[in-house]
Amino acid sequence: MMQASEELLGGLLKEVSRSFYLTLRVLPGKVRASIGLAYLLARTTDTIADTELVALEQRLEALRQLRERIQGQRAPPLDFGALARRQGSRAESVLLQKCEASLALLDGLPSADRQLVREVLNIITSGQELDLRRFAGASSGALVALRTDQELDDYTYRVAGCVGEFWTRMCRLHLFPQARLDDAFLLANGVRFGKGLQLVNILRDVAADMRQGRCYLPAESLAGLGLKPEDLLQPASEPTLRPLYHGYLDRADAHLLAGWAYTKALPRRSVRVRLACSWPILIGRATLKLLRAGNALDAAHRIKVSRREVKRLMLRSVLLYPWPRVWEKMVPTGKAVASPANLP
């Protein structure tokens, strides 16, 4: 079991988690394995959902089977060999092949951790299934758009906002169970933190998603500017879209500011957790700055923070941590969030 854990939560997780591995690596050992496994299983379900060479109903059935196994329902061992062979990435192929090993690690978690992992994955897979059904048959020639802001908010909660709740409960359980904290504040802003990160991804990937037939900018909001989803396939539509698009950038930034308030509210001695929270916020806000200056509808020029800048932001956060006031000013204070309640 130890060897399987090292293989899955070490090398494989690093290959499939991209930037999240940087955050995971700095977390305290008491929560690293459980959070890492939750991410690994979420990547497994996401890989199934994204395997477009496989028919929609087959993917939904595979997701259902895996969801039931994650929730502890009795079922025969899963064999995703056929799905694994359809992957363009070796790491994602291995991820599917090792699904049973990941489930065995889940069964080996302490009961409280296992329940938290099951709860968050139940919400995440519901979002993935909803996304598959919503965009069934979508293509660049047959676009499907979210209808309302409520649908967008619901989607960002299901695939990312719920992770903020999970992260908060896991850290509270293992790292600072006795600390006098405003739990309602942490949970609410943890949700906003996750939503903000997902909204940054959506706003960055507008052009790429459109070419897959997926428009996450709600049709109702686009119509207010006289735009149809099809118009977003043309980079020349950017000036017309800009007021709405920048409004969503503002919304994402407000959520990230809530995430910063969340981070500052954590016990200062929890250095690793605070750094792990700070990095995606700093990178996310740097991404928003680039998106404000670029044309998100231009598929030929994907907007992304450079690796060099990512390393610079991370290093700066570490070097400034001994000086609390300076560290907290890395993200300017905004009016988007309330302060945690004063505790007696």
Rosetta blueprint (number, residue, H / E / L):
1 M L
2 M H
3 Q H
4 A H
5 S H
6 E H
7 E H
8 L H
9 L H
10 G H
11 G H
12 L H
13 L H
14 K H
15 E H
16 V H
17 S H
18 R L
19 S L
20 F H
21 Y H
22 L H
23 T H
24 L H
25 R H
26 V H
27 L L
28 P L
29 G H
30 K H
31 V H
32 R H
33 A H
34 S H
35 I H
36 G H
37 L H
38 A H
39 Y H
40 L H
41 L H
42 A H
43 R H
44 T H
45 T H
46 D H
47 T H
48 I H
49 A H
50 D L
51 T L
52 E L
53 L L
54 V L
55 A L
56 L H
57 E H
58 Q H
59 R H
60 L H
61 E H
62 A H
63 L H
64 R H
65 Q H
66 L H
67 R H
68 E H
69 R H
70 I H
71 Q L
72 G L
73 Q L
74 R L
75 A L
76 P L
77 P L
78 L L
79 D L
80 F L
81 G H
82 A H
83 L H
84 A H
85 R L
86 R L
87 Q L
88 G L
89 S L
90 R H
91 A H
92 E H
93 S H
94 V H
95 L H
96 L H
97 Q H
98 K L
99 C H
100 E H
101 A H
102 S H
103 L H
104 A H
105 L H
106 L H
107 D H
108 G L
109 L L
110 P L
111 S H
112 A H
113 D H
114 R H
115 Q H
116 L H
117 V H
118 R H
119 E H
120 V H
121 L H
122 N H
123 I H
124 I H
125 T H
126 S H
127 G H
128 Q H
129 E H
130 L H
131 D H
132 L H
133 R H
134 R H
135 F L
136 A L
137 G L
138 A L
139 S E
140 S L
141 G L
142 A E
143 L L
144 V E
145 A E
146 L L
147 R L
148 T L
149 D H
150 Q H
151 E H
152 L H
153 D H
154 D H
155 Y H
156 T H
157 Y H
158 R H
159 V H
160 A H
161 G H
162 C H
163 V H
164 G H
165 E H
166 F H
167 W H
168 T H
169 R H
170 M H
171 C H
172 R H
173 L H
174 H H
175 L L
176 F L
177 P L
178 Q L
179 A L
180 R L
181 L L
182 D L
183 D H
184 A H
185 F H
186 L H
187 L H
188 A H
189 N H
190 G H
191 V H
192 R H
193 F H
194 G H
195 K H
196 G H
197 L H
198 Q H
199 L H
200 V H
201 N H
202 I H
203 L H
204 R H
205 D L
206 V H
207 A H
208 A H
209 D H
210 M H
211 R L
212 Q L
213 G L
214 R E
215 C E
216 Y L
217 L L
218 P L
219 A H
220 E H
221 S H
222 L H
223 A H
224 G L
225 L L
226 G L
227 L L
228 K L
229 P H
230 E H
231 D H
232 L H
233 L H
234 Q L
235 P H
236 A H
237 S H
238 E H
239 P H
240 T H
241 L H
242 R H
243 P H
244 L H
245 Y H
246 H H
247 G H
248 Y H
249 L H
250 D H
251 R H
252 A H
253 D H
254 A H
255 H H
256 L H
257 L H
258 A H
259 G H
260 W H
261 A H
262 Y H
263 T H
264 K H
265 A H
266 L L
267 P L
268 R L
269 R L
270 S L
271 V H
272 R H
273 V H
274 R H
275 L H
276 A H
277 C H
278 S H
279 W H
280 P H
281 I H
282 L H
283 I H
284 G H
285 R H
286 A H
287 T H
288 L H
289 K H
290 L H
291 L H
292 R H
293 A H
294 G L
295 N L
296 A L
297 L L
298 D L
299 A L
300 A L
301 H L
302 R L
303 I L
304 K L
305 V L
306 S L
307 R H
308 R H
309 E H
310 V H
311 K H
312 R H
313 L H
314 M H
315 L H
316 R H
317 S H
318 V H
319 L H
320 L H
321 Y L
322 P L
323 W L
324 P H
325 R H
326 V H
327 W H
328 E H
329 K L
330 M L
331 V L
332 P L
333 T L
334 G L
335 K L
336 A L
337 V L
338 A L
339 S L
340 P L
341 A L
342 N L
343 L L
344 P L
